[in-house]
Amino acid sequence: MAISDERALENERLFREANEQIDERRKELELMGRTPYLCECEDQGCTELIRLTRDEYAGIRSKGRQFLIAPGHPTRGTPVERSDRYVVVAKEEG
């Protein structure tokens, strides 16, 4: 069943907020290496974790319209970066 654009955006926003909290906690604990972040796809039931270094996450977050997506997961964005662990998609203003 397809979800609405509004629901997809809300799901992505919620995952992004959770990842921001994860990143803040990682900073507080001074964790090094790869940290697990949540896939920010539009699927509200997604629980996929993507391990990123702090530099990888900072690079993705440096552009506010970019989202972190697990390979093969649904998105309505344009892929701008790919690796074997994740895809970065850009969302249009709207």
Residue pairs with C-beta under 8 A, 6 or more apart in sequence:
3 11
3 42
3 44
5 76
7 42
7 44
8 42
8 74
8 76
9 42
11 41
11 42
11 43
11 44
12 40
12 41
12 42
12 67
12 91
14 44
15 38
15 39
15 40
15 41
15 46
16 40
16 67
18 38
19 37
19 38
19 40
19 57
19 68
20 61
22 35
22 36
22 37
22 38
23 35
23 37
23 54
23 57
23 61
26 35
26 54
27 54
32 54
33 53
34 51
34 52
34 53
35 51
35 52
35 53
35 54
35 57
36 49
36 50
36 51
37 49
37 50
37 51
37 52
37 57
37 68
38 46
38 47
38 48
38 49
38 50
38 68
39 46
39 48
39 49
39 50
39 68
39 69
39 70
39 73
40 67
40 68
40 69
41 48
41 67
41 69
41 70
41 73
41 74
41 75
42 74
42 75
42 76
43 73
43 74
46 70
46 73
48 70
48 73
50 68
50 70
50 85
50 86
51 85
52 60
52 68
52 85
52 86
57 68
60 66
60 68
60 81
60 88
63 90
65 90
65 91
65 92
65 93
66 80
66 88
66 89
66 90
66 91
67 75
67 77
67 88
67 89
67 90
67 91
68 86
68 88
69 75
69 77
69 86
69 87
69 88
69 89
70 86
70 87
71 82
71 84
71 85
71 86
71 87
73 87
75 87
75 89
76 91
77 89
77 90
77 91
77 92
78 89
78 90
78 91
78 92
79 87
79 88
79 89
80 88
80 89
80 90
81 87
81 88
82 88
